[in-house]
Amino acid sequence: MDRFFTYDDQLGIDLPSLDQPWENYTDQIQQAILSHWEKVRGQIPDRIAELEHTINQKQAYLNVEENFERSCLLNSQISDLASIINDLWIWYRTHEEVNIKLHA
């Protein structure tokens, strides 16, 4: 599946990386891609939970942090993690749209 997916370090998951239109792939390859994506998609909620845990830790540090520069850094890190979570939810929902189109 390495040919059809690329690991995204920031998101922590494989993302589809197709080099041609979906319709150009055989049914067998489409099924293999969808099967792999379903496995990846199943990992997304766990990845989100990990990031939420990290956010909660950073917020706890932020609540007691008295250094302004350190507070700004923590806020920035929390914002970055929240953005990653948002992107992961978008990718998670992407599969639902693909399934609807394939079954329509």
The first five atom37 places (N, CA, C, CB, O) and aatype in JSON, in Angstrom:
{
  "aatype": [12, 3, 1, 13, 13, 16, 18, 3, 3, 5, 10, 7, 9, 3, 10, 14, 15, 10, 3, 5, 14, 17, 6, 2, 18, 16, 3, 5, 9, 5, 5, 0, 9, 10, 15, 8, 17, 6, 11, 19, 1, 7, 5, 9, 14, 3, 1, 9, 0, 6, 10, 6, 8, 16, 9, 2, 5, 11, 5, 0, 18, 10, 2, 19, 6, 6, 2, 13, 6, 1, 15, 4, 10, 10, 2, 15, 5, 9, 15, 3, 10, 0, 15, 9, 9, 2, 3, 10, 17, 9, 17, 18, 1, 16, 8, 6, 6, 19, 2, 9, 11, 10, 8, 0],
  "atom_mask": [
    [1, 1, 1, 1, 1],
    [1, 1, 1, 1, 1],
    [1, 1, 1, 1, 1],
    [1, 1, 1, 1, 1],
    [1, 1, 1, 1, 1],
    [1, 1, 1, 1, 1],
    [1, 1, 1, 1, 1],
    [1, 1, 1, 1, 1],
    [1, 1, 1, 1, 1],
    [1, 1, 1, 1, 1],
    [1, 1, 1, 1, 1],
    [1, 1, 1, 0, 1],
    [1, 1, 1, 1, 1],
    [1, 1, 1, 1, 1],
    [1, 1, 1, 1, 1],
    [1, 1, 1, 1, 1],
    [1, 1, 1, 1, 1],
    [1, 1, 1, 1, 1],
    [1, 1, 1, 1, 1],
    [1, 1, 1, 1, 1],
    [1, 1, 1, 1, 1],
    [1, 1, 1, 1, 1],
    [1, 1, 1, 1, 1],
    [1, 1, 1, 1, 1],
    [1, 1, 1, 1, 1],
    [1, 1, 1, 1, 1],
    [1, 1, 1, 1, 1],
    [1, 1, 1, 1, 1],
    [1, 1, 1, 1, 1],
    [1, 1, 1, 1, 1],
    [1, 1, 1, 1, 1],
    [1, 1, 1, 1, 1],
    [1, 1, 1, 1, 1],
    [1, 1, 1, 1, 1],
    [1, 1, 1, 1, 1],
    [1, 1, 1, 1, 1],
    [1, 1, 1, 1, 1],
    [1, 1, 1, 1, 1],
    [1, 1, 1, 1, 1],
    [1, 1, 1, 1, 1],
    [1, 1, 1, 1, 1],
    [1, 1, 1, 0, 1],
    [1, 1, 1, 1, 1],
    [1, 1, 1, 1, 1],
    [1, 1, 1, 1, 1],
    [1, 1, 1, 1, 1],
    [1, 1, 1, 1, 1],
    [1, 1, 1, 1, 1],
    [1, 1, 1, 1, 1],
    [1, 1, 1, 1, 1],
    [1, 1, 1, 1, 1],
    [1, 1, 1, 1, 1],
    [1, 1, 1, 1, 1],
    [1, 1, 1, 1, 1],
    [1, 1, 1, 1, 1],
    [1, 1, 1, 1, 1],
    [1, 1, 1, 1, 1],
    [1, 1, 1, 1, 1],
    [1, 1, 1, 1, 1],
    [1, 1, 1, 1, 1],
    [1, 1, 1, 1, 1],
    [1, 1, 1, 1, 1],
    [1, 1, 1, 1, 1],
    [1, 1, 1, 1, 1],
    [1, 1, 1, 1, 1],
    [1, 1, 1, 1, 1],
    [1, 1, 1, 1, 1],
    [1, 1, 1, 1, 1],
    [1, 1, 1, 1, 1],
    [1, 1, 1, 1, 1],
    [1, 1, 1, 1, 1],
    [1, 1, 1, 1, 1],
    [1, 1, 1, 1, 1],
    [1, 1, 1, 1, 1],
    [1, 1, 1, 1, 1],
    [1, 1, 1, 1, 1],
    [1, 1, 1, 1, 1],
    [1, 1, 1, 1, 1],
    [1, 1, 1, 1, 1],
    [1, 1, 1, 1, 1],
    [1, 1, 1, 1, 1],
    [1, 1, 1, 1, 1],
    [1, 1, 1, 1, 1],
    [1, 1, 1, 1, 1],
    [1, 1, 1, 1, 1],
    [1, 1, 1, 1, 1],
    [1, 1, 1, 1, 1],
    [1, 1, 1, 1, 1],
    [1, 1, 1, 1, 1],
    [1, 1, 1, 1, 1],
    [1, 1, 1, 1, 1],
    [1, 1, 1, 1, 1],
    [1, 1, 1, 1, 1],
    [1, 1, 1, 1, 1],
    [1, 1, 1, 1, 1],
    [1, 1, 1, 1, 1],
    [1, 1, 1, 1, 1],
    [1, 1, 1, 1, 1],
    [1, 1, 1, 1, 1],
    [1, 1, 1, 1, 1],
    [1, 1, 1, 1, 1],
    [1, 1, 1, 1, 1],
    [1, 1, 1, 1, 1],
    [1, 1, 1, 1, 1]
  ],
  "atom_positions": [
    [[0.81, -1.2, 0.0], [0.0, 0.0, 0.0], [0.86, 1.27, 0.0], [-0.93, 0.0, 1.2], [0.34, 2.38, -0.12]],
    [[2.17, 1.09, 0.13], [3.05, 2.26, 0.15], [2.89, 3.1, -1.11], [4.49, 1.83, 0.3], [3.11, 4.31, -1.09]],
    [[2.51, 2.46, -2.19], [2.35, 3.17, -3.45], [1.15, 4.13, -3.42], [2.18, 2.17, -4.6], [1.13, 5.13, -4.13]],
    [[0.16, 3.82, -2.6], [-1.08, 4.58, -2.6], [-1.27, 5.45, -1.36], [-2.24, 3.65, -2.72], [-2.25, 6.19, -1.26]],
    [[-0.33, 5.36, -0.41], [-0.44, 6.12, 0.83], [0.92, 6.7, 1.2], [-0.97, 5.23, 1.97], [1.96, 6.14, 0.89]],
    [[0.87, 7.84, 1.88], [2.07, 8.49, 2.38], [1.85, 8.8, 3.85], [2.4, 9.79, 1.57], [0.81, 9.34, 4.23]],
    [[2.83, 8.45, 4.67], [2.72, 8.71, 6.11], [2.88, 10.21, 6.36], [3.78, 7.9, 6.91], [3.83, 10.84, 5.88]],
    [[1.94, 10.78, 7.11], [1.99, 12.2, 7.48], [2.48, 12.29, 8.92], [0.59, 12.89, 7.31], [1.78, 11.88, 9.85]],
    [[3.69, 12.82, 9.11], [4.28, 12.9, 10.45], [3.44, 13.73, 11.41], [5.68, 13.49, 10.35], [3.29, 13.37, 12.58]],
    [[2.9, 14.84, 10.93], [2.15, 15.72, 11.81], [0.84, 15.06, 12.27], [1.85, 17.03, 11.1], [0.5, 15.12, 13.46]],
    [[0.12, 14.44, 11.35], [-1.14, 13.81, 11.71], [-0.93, 12.45, 12.37], [-2.01, 13.66, 10.49], [-1.76, 12.0, 13.16]],
    [[0.18, 11.8, 12.03], [0.48, 10.5, 12.61], [-0.28, 9.36, 11.97], [0.0, 0.0, 0.0], [-0.48, 8.32, 12.6]],
    [[-0.7, 9.53, 10.71], [-1.43, 8.48, 9.99], [-0.99, 8.47, 8.52], [-2.96, 8.7, 10.09], [-0.37, 9.41, 8.03]],
    [[-1.32, 7.36, 7.84], [-1.14, 7.3, 6.39], [-2.25, 8.09, 5.72], [-1.13, 5.82, 5.89], [-3.42, 8.0, 6.12]],
    [[-1.9, 8.85, 4.7], [-2.89, 9.58, 3.92], [-2.87, 9.08, 2.48], [-2.63, 11.11, 3.97], [-1.82, 8.73, 1.95]],
    [[-4.05, 9.04, 1.85], [-4.08, 8.62, 0.45], [-3.2, 9.51, -0.41], [-5.52, 8.64, -0.08], [-3.15, 10.73, -0.22]],
    [[-2.5, 8.89, -1.34], [-1.62, 9.6, -2.25], [-1.75, 8.94, -3.62], [-0.13, 9.57, -1.74], [-0.87, 8.21, -4.07]],
    [[-2.87, 9.23, -4.27], [-3.17, 8.59, -5.55], [-2.57, 9.39, -6.7], [-4.69, 8.44, -5.74], [-2.66, 10.62, -6.72]],
    [[-1.97, 8.69, -7.64], [-1.3, 9.37, -8.75], [-2.14, 9.41, -10.03], [0.02, 8.68, -9.04], [-1.68, 9.86, -11.08]],
    [[-3.38, 8.94, -9.93], [-4.27, 9.0, -11.08], [-5.72, 9.04, -10.59], [-4.04, 7.77, -12.03], [-5.97, 8.77, -9.41]],
    [[-6.65, 9.36, -11.45], [-8.06, 9.4, -11.03], [-8.53, 8.04, -10.52], [-8.95, 9.86, -12.19], [-8.09, 7.0, -11.0]],
    [[-9.41, 8.07, -9.55], [-9.93, 6.87, -8.9], [-10.45, 5.85, -9.91], [-11.04, 7.24, -7.93], [-10.21, 4.65, -9.77]],
    [[-11.14, 6.33, -10.91], [-11.76, 5.46, -11.91], [-10.73, 4.66, -12.72], [-12.62, 6.28, -12.84], [-11.07, 3.64, -13.3]],
    [[-9.5, 5.12, -12.76], [-8.45, 4.44, -13.52], [-7.91, 3.2, -12.82], [-7.32, 5.4, -13.8], [-7.23, 2.38, -13.44]],
    [[-8.19, 3.05, -11.54], [-7.72, 1.89, -10.8], [-8.7, 0.73, -10.99], [-7.55, 2.22, -9.3], [-9.9, 0.93, -11.11]],
    [[-8.16, -0.47, -11.01], [-9.02, -1.65, -11.13], [-9.87, -1.78, -9.87], [-8.18, -2.93, -11.38], [-9.55, -1.2, -8.83]],
    [[-10.94, -2.56, -9.98], [-11.8, -2.79, -8.81], [-11.0, -3.43, -7.67], [-13.0, -3.7, -9.19], [-11.22, -3.1, -6.5]],
    [[-10.09, -4.33, -8.01], [-9.28, -4.99, -6.99], [-8.4, -3.99, -6.25], [-8.42, -6.08, -7.62], [-8.29, -4.03, -5.02]],
    [[-7.77, -3.09, -6.98], [-6.91, -2.08, -6.35], [-7.76, -1.11, -5.54], [-6.09, -1.31, -7.42], [-7.38, -0.73, -4.44]],
    [[-8.91, -0.7, -6.07], [-9.8, 0.18, -5.32], [-10.19, -0.46, -3.98], [-11.07, 0.5, -6.14], [-10.18, 0.2, -2.95]],
    [[-10.52, -1.75, -4.01], [-10.9, -2.46, -2.78], [-9.74, -2.49, -1.8], [-11.36, -3.89, -3.1], [-9.94, -2.3, -0.6]],
    [[-8.54, -2.74, -2.29], [-7.36, -2.79, -1.42], [-7.1, -1.42, -0.8], [-6.12, -3.25, -2.21], [-6.78, -1.32, 0.39]],
    [[-7.23, -0.37, -1.59], [-7.04, 0.99, -1.08], [-8.08, 1.29, -0.01], [-7.12, 2.03, -2.22], [-7.74, 1.8, 1.06]],
    [[-9.34, 0.98, -0.3], [-10.4, 1.25, 0.66], [-10.22, 0.43, 1.94], [-11.76, 0.94, 0.04], [-10.5, 0.92, 3.04]],
    [[-9.76, -0.8, 1.8], [-9.53, -1.65, 2.96], [-8.43, -1.06, 3.85], [-9.16, -3.08, 2.52], [-8.57, -0.99, 5.07]],
    [[-7.34, -0.64, 3.21], [-6.26, -0.02, 3.98], [-6.74, 1.28, 4.63], [-5.03, 0.25, 3.09], [-6.43, 1.54, 5.79]],
    [[-7.48, 2.08, 3.89], [-7.97, 3.34, 4.44], [-8.89, 3.08, 5.63], [-8.72, 4.15, 3.36], [-8.85, 3.84, 6.6]],
    [[-9.7, 2.04, 5.58], [-10.59, 1.72, 6.69], [-9.78, 1.4, 7.95], [-11.51, 0.54, 6.32], [-10.18, 1.77, 9.06]],
    [[-8.65, 0.71, 7.78], [-7.77, 0.42, 8.92], [-7.19, 1.72, 9.48], [-6.63, -0.54, 8.51], [-7.17, 1.94, 10.69]],
    [[-6.72, 2.58, 8.58], [-6.16, 3.87, 9.0], [-7.24, 4.69, 9.69], [-5.57, 4.65, 7.78], [-7.01, 5.26, 10.76]],
    [[-8.4, 4.74, 9.08], [-9.51, 5.51, 9.63], [-9.88, 5.03, 11.02], [-10.73, 5.42, 8.71], [-10.24, 5.84, 11.88]],
    [[-9.79, 3.74, 11.26], [-10.09, 3.18, 12.58], [-9.11, 3.63, 13.65], [0.0, 0.0, 0.0], [-9.42, 3.59, 14.84]],
    [[-7.91, 4.06, 13.24], [-6.91, 4.53, 14.18], [-7.09, 6.01, 14.54], [-5.52, 4.31, 13.61], [-6.53, 6.48, 15.53]],
    [[-7.85, 6.72, 13.74], [-7.97, 8.16, 13.94], [-8.56, 8.52, 15.3], [-8.84, 8.76, 12.84], [-8.01, 9.41, 15.96]],
    [[-9.64, 7.9, 15.77], [-10.15, 8.28, 17.11], [-9.12, 8.08, 18.22], [-11.39, 7.47, 17.44], [-9.06, 8.88, 19.15]],
    [[-8.3, 7.02, 18.13], [-7.25, 6.8, 19.13], [-6.2, 7.89, 19.06], [-6.61, 5.44, 18.95], [-5.71, 8.37, 20.08]],
    [[-5.85, 8.28, 17.84], [-4.86, 9.35, 17.66], [-5.4, 10.67, 18.23], [-4.5, 9.52, 16.15], [-4.67, 11.42, 18.86]],
    [[-6.68, 10.93, 18.0], [-7.31, 12.14, 18.54], [-7.29, 12.11, 20.06], [-8.76, 12.29, 18.02], [-7.0, 13.12, 20.7]],
    [[-7.59, 10.96, 20.64], [-7.58, 10.82, 22.1], [-6.19, 11.11, 22.67], [-8.04, 9.42, 22.52], [-6.07, 11.75, 23.71]],
    [[-5.15, 10.62, 21.99], [-3.77, 10.89, 22.42], [-3.5, 12.4, 22.42], [-2.76, 10.17, 21.51], [-2.94, 12.94, 23.37]],
    [[-3.9, 13.05, 21.34], [-3.66, 14.5, 21.23], [-4.46, 15.27, 22.27], [-4.01, 15.0, 19.81], [-3.97, 16.24, 22.84]],
    [[-5.69, 14.84, 22.52], [-6.51, 15.51, 23.54], [-5.88, 15.36, 24.92], [-7.94, 14.93, 23.55], [-5.92, 16.28, 25.73]],
    [[-5.3, 14.2, 25.18], [-4.61, 13.98, 26.45], [-3.43, 14.95, 26.6], [-4.11, 12.51, 26.56], [-3.23, 15.54, 27.65]],
    [[-2.68, 15.11, 25.52], [-1.55, 16.03, 25.53], [-2.02, 17.47, 25.73], [-0.75, 15.93, 24.22], [-1.4, 18.23, 26.47]],
    [[-3.13, 17.83, 25.07], [-3.7, 19.17, 25.26], [-4.08, 19.38, 26.72], [-4.93, 19.38, 24.35], [-3.79, 20.43, 27.3]],
    [[-4.72, 18.39, 27.31], [-5.14, 18.51, 28.72], [-3.94, 18.69, 29.64], [-5.94, 17.27, 29.15], [-4.01, 19.47, 30.6]],
    [[-2.85, 17.99, 29.36], [-1.64, 18.16, 30.15], [-1.09, 19.57, 30.01], [-0.57, 17.13, 29.73], [-0.72, 20.21, 31.0]],
    [[-1.04, 20.05, 28.78], [-0.51, 21.39, 28.54], [-1.41, 22.46, 29.16], [-0.36, 21.64, 27.02], [-0.92, 23.47, 29.66]],
    [[-2.71, 22.25, 29.15], [-3.63, 23.19, 29.79], [-3.43, 23.2, 31.31], [-5.07, 22.83, 29.46], [-3.53, 24.25, 31.95]],
    [[-3.16, 22.04, 31.87], [-2.88, 21.97, 33.31], [-1.61, 22.76, 33.64], [-2.74, 20.49, 33.76], [-1.57, 23.48, 34.63]],
    [[-0.58, 22.61, 32.8], [0.64, 23.39, 33.0], [0.36, 24.88, 32.83], [1.74, 22.95, 32.01], [0.87, 25.71, 33.58]],
    [[-0.45, 25.2, 31.86], [-0.78, 26.59, 31.59], [-1.5, 27.24, 32.77], [-1.65, 26.69, 30.33], [-1.29, 28.42, 33.07]],
    [[-2.35, 26.47, 33.44], [-3.11, 27.0, 34.58], [-2.22, 27.46, 35.73], [-4.07, 25.95, 35.09], [-2.62, 28.32, 36.51]],
    [[-1.03, 26.9, 35.84], [-0.13, 27.26, 36.94], [1.1, 28.02, 36.46], [0.3, 26.02, 37.7], [1.94, 28.43, 37.27]],
    [[1.21, 28.21, 35.16], [2.4, 28.88, 34.6], [2.33, 30.38, 34.88], [2.5, 28.63, 33.08], [1.32, 31.03, 34.61]],
    [[3.42, 30.91, 35.41], [3.48, 32.34, 35.71], [4.35, 33.12, 34.72], [4.0, 32.56, 37.1], [4.27, 34.34, 34.65]],
    [[5.17, 32.41, 33.96], [6.04, 33.04, 32.99], [5.25, 33.31, 31.71], [7.3, 32.15, 32.69], [4.7, 32.39, 31.1]],
    [[5.19, 34.59, 31.32], [4.38, 34.98, 30.17], [4.85, 34.3, 28.88], [4.43, 36.49, 30.0], [4.02, 33.79, 28.12]],
    [[6.15, 34.28, 28.64], [6.66, 33.66, 27.42], [6.34, 32.17, 27.37], [8.18, 33.87, 27.31], [5.97, 31.64, 26.32]],
    [[6.48, 31.51, 28.5], [6.16, 30.07, 28.57], [4.65, 29.87, 28.34], [6.6, 29.47, 29.94], [4.25, 28.91, 27.69]],
    [[3.82, 30.76, 28.88], [2.37, 30.69, 28.67], [2.03, 30.82, 27.19], [1.65, 31.78, 29.48], [1.18, 30.1, 26.66]],
    [[2.69, 31.76, 26.52], [2.47, 31.94, 25.08], [2.87, 30.69, 24.31], [3.26, 33.15, 24.57], [2.17, 30.27, 23.38]],
    [[3.98, 30.09, 24.68], [4.44, 28.87, 24.02], [3.43, 27.73, 24.22], [5.83, 28.46, 24.55], [3.1, 27.02, 23.27]],
    [[2.96, 27.56, 25.44], [1.97, 26.52, 25.71], [0.68, 26.76, 24.92], [1.66, 26.47, 27.21], [0.11, 25.82, 24.36]],
    [[0.24, 28.01, 24.87], [-0.96, 28.34, 24.08], [-0.76, 28.0, 22.62], [-1.3, 29.83, 24.23], [-1.67, 27.47, 21.97]],
    [[0.4, 28.3, 22.09], [0.7, 28.01, 20.69], [0.7, 26.49, 20.45], [2.06, 28.61, 20.3], [0.14, 26.02, 19.46]],
    [[1.31, 25.74, 21.35], [1.34, 24.29, 21.23], [-0.07, 23.69, 21.29], [2.22, 23.68, 22.32], [-0.4, 22.78, 20.53]],
    [[-0.88, 24.21, 22.2], [-2.27, 23.75, 22.32], [-3.03, 24.04, 21.04], [-2.97, 24.42, 23.53], [-3.79, 23.2, 20.55]],
    [[-2.83, 25.22, 20.49], [-3.49, 25.59, 19.24], [-3.07, 24.68, 18.1], [-3.18, 27.05, 18.89], [-3.91, 24.25, 17.3]],
    [[-1.79, 24.37, 18.02], [-1.29, 23.48, 16.96], [-1.91, 22.08, 17.09], [0.26, 23.39, 17.03], [-2.3, 21.47, 16.1]],
    [[-1.98, 21.59, 18.31], [-2.57, 20.26, 18.53], [-4.06, 20.25, 18.19], [-2.36, 19.82, 20.0], [-4.56, 19.29, 17.61]],
    [[-4.75, 21.32, 18.54], [-6.18, 21.42, 18.21], [-6.38, 21.45, 16.7], [-6.8, 22.67, 18.86], [-7.34, 20.88, 16.19]],
    [[-5.49, 22.09, 15.98], [-5.56, 22.13, 14.52], [-5.36, 20.74, 13.93], [-4.5, 23.1, 13.96], [-6.03, 20.36, 12.97]],
    [[-4.44, 19.98, 14.5], [-4.21, 18.61, 14.04], [-5.46, 17.76, 14.27], [-3.0, 17.98, 14.77], [-5.85, 16.98, 13.4]],
    [[-6.08, 17.93, 15.43], [-7.32, 17.2, 15.72], [-8.39, 17.55, 14.7], [-7.82, 17.52, 17.15], [-9.09, 16.66, 14.21]],
    [[-8.51, 18.81, 14.38], [-9.5, 19.23, 13.38], [-9.22, 18.56, 12.03], [-9.47, 20.77, 13.22], [-10.14, 18.06, 11.38]],
    [[-7.96, 18.54, 11.61], [-7.6, 17.89, 10.35], [-7.9, 16.4, 10.39], [-6.12, 18.12, 10.05], [-8.37, 15.83, 9.4]],
    [[-7.64, 15.76, 11.52], [-7.93, 14.33, 11.64], [-9.43, 14.06, 11.52], [-7.4, 13.8, 12.98], [-9.83, 13.09, 10.88]],
    [[-10.25, 14.9, 12.13], [-11.7, 14.72, 12.0], [-12.15, 14.88, 10.55], [-12.46, 15.72, 12.89], [-13.04, 14.16, 10.08]],
    [[-11.54, 15.8, 9.84], [-11.87, 15.97, 8.41], [-11.53, 14.71, 7.65], [-11.11, 17.18, 7.81], [-12.34, 14.23, 6.85]],
    [[-10.35, 14.15, 7.87], [-9.96, 12.91, 7.2], [-10.88, 11.76, 7.62], [-8.5, 12.56, 7.5], [-11.21, 10.9, 6.8]],
    [[-11.27, 11.74, 8.87], [-12.16, 10.67, 9.36], [-13.5, 10.71, 8.62], [-12.39, 10.8, 10.88], [-14.04, 9.67, 8.25]],
    [[-14.03, 11.91, 8.41], [-15.31, 12.07, 7.72], [-15.18, 11.86, 6.21], [-15.89, 13.44, 8.0], [-16.17, 11.56, 5.55]],
    [[-14.0, 12.01, 5.66], [-13.79, 11.86, 4.22], [-14.22, 10.48, 3.75], [-12.33, 12.1, 3.87], [-14.83, 10.36, 2.68]],
    [[-13.93, 9.46, 4.51], [-14.28, 8.09, 4.12], [-15.8, 7.93, 4.02], [-13.71, 7.08, 5.13], [-16.28, 7.22, 3.13]],
    [[-16.54, 8.57, 4.9], [-18.0, 8.46, 4.85], [-18.51, 8.98, 3.51], [-18.65, 9.24, 6.02], [-19.41, 8.39, 2.91]],
    [[-17.95, 10.09, 3.04], [-18.35, 10.66, 1.76], [-17.98, 9.73, 0.6], [-17.7, 12.04, 1.56], [-18.75, 9.59, -0.35]],
    [[-16.81, 9.1, 0.68], [-16.38, 8.17, -0.36], [-17.34, 6.99, -0.41], [-14.92, 7.69, -0.11], [-17.75, 6.58, -1.5]],
    [[-17.69, 6.43, 0.72], [-18.6, 5.28, 0.75], [-19.97, 5.64, 0.17], [-18.76, 4.77, 2.18], [-20.56, 4.85, -0.56]],
    [[-20.47, 6.82, 0.49], [-21.77, 7.25, -0.04], [-21.7, 7.32, -1.55], [-22.18, 8.62, 0.54], [-22.62, 6.85, -2.22]],
    [[-20.63, 7.89, -2.12], [-20.49, 8.02, -3.56], [-20.37, 6.65, -4.23], [-19.27, 8.88, -3.89], [-20.93, 6.43, -5.31]],
    [[-19.63, 5.73, -3.6], [-19.44, 4.41, -4.21], [-20.7, 3.57, -4.2], [-18.34, 3.67, -3.5], [-20.92, 2.75, -5.09]],
    [[-21.55, 3.78, -3.19], [-22.77, 2.98, -3.07], [-23.97, 3.64, -3.72], [-23.06, 2.72, -1.63], [-25.04, 3.04, -3.79]],
    [[-23.82, 4.85, -4.19], [-24.95, 5.56, -4.8], [-25.19, 5.11, -6.22], [-24.71, 7.07, -4.77], [-26.1, 5.6, -6.88]]
  ]
}
